Amino acid sequence: MQGRNLTRNTVAVIVLSLALGTTVAAQGVYRDLQPGSFLVFPAFDITEDFITQLRITNTDPATSVQIQLNFVCPGSKQDLFCDALDRHLTLTPSGTAVIDVESSHPPCHRGYVTAFAENDLHQAISFNALIGSYHITRTNRRYYDEAEQAIAIQSVKPFQEVLGTSGTLQFGADPDPATQDYAALGTHLFTGFQAVDGRQELYGSELILLSLSTIVGADNPASLVVIDFWNEDEVAFSASWEFVCWTQVRVDAIDLNFLESNLGTPYGSMTIMPVPNCPVPGGCPPLIPFEPAVLGAIRGLGLTSKSVRNLYHDDLPRSGLYIAR
């Protein structure tokens, strides 16, 4: 496990290893709502009054599989370190595991989780039979339970083949198609949203974003996304947001035009796209701008309810590297 005392030069090396955000039209993008080898749970919350459960199922009726879980914490512009915890479990054929996040003792109260198939040596393997979901409950019942499917990403390698190089897992075909482990991610993310009612602040939307181009348990460069959004009458607005590894933010904190009074309608739509971001101000060149692969979800807020749904994606492939613990 790397420590927190990473230098500016170390961050530069990290950026060089993760700056694989180019698109390649020939490669396939992961398929929604189909089992995969790598699961992403966009959010967990174990702050006061909240409980998060993860559920992982092995749909293969004949083969057991070991799973590695990474609980990944957000960093910040002031502290680029994304702390993390790993755990391991075994699923029997057609078996299901229910994981209480708080009982796993992650080093933060909010973040995201990845789960991928591995062998007895803790090497990632191809095993396109995993599905999952995440469930967040507020114990004082001010809000009802919320639940959503995990994002399942398929491996492109034969069944049970070892993936990755020294813990590095490659999504998409860059830089070398022969080293590709998993399907590519999409380039643009899409969702509808409810504007924030400034008179009743419990009504609105929260955006959850994570970078899958991450070195777990190390310093990471900040991700930058451009958000184009429209009201119901197709009036256009634009904003941007910067985060390190993971973020959960109410949309009016990104831009005040997400307020219903400014947007002009109660609902709208948005497109989210990662863009190049220099990891050290004024350092590009010689540094390579960081352009991550991004996933996420949107949470609708109401007086007595919350609802969460994963973001849609396009089929324009984007590559990324995930470096596990």
Secondary structure, DSSP 8 states (H G I E B T S, - for coil): ---S---HHHHHHHHHHH------TTS-B--TTS-BSEEEEEEEE-STTEEEEEEEEE--SS--EEEEEEEE----SS--EE-EEEEEEEE-TT-EEEEEHHHH--SSSEEEEEEEEE-TTS-BB--TTEEEEEEEEETT-SS--EEEE-EEE-BSS-TT-B--BTTEEEESS-S-GGG--B-BEES-EEEEEE-B-TTSTTSEEEEEEEESSEETTEE---EEEEEEEEETT--EEEEEEEESSEEEEEHHHH-GGGBHHHHSSSEEEEEEEEE-B-SSTT-TTTS--B---EEEEEEEE-SS-EEEEE-EE-SSEE-EEEE--
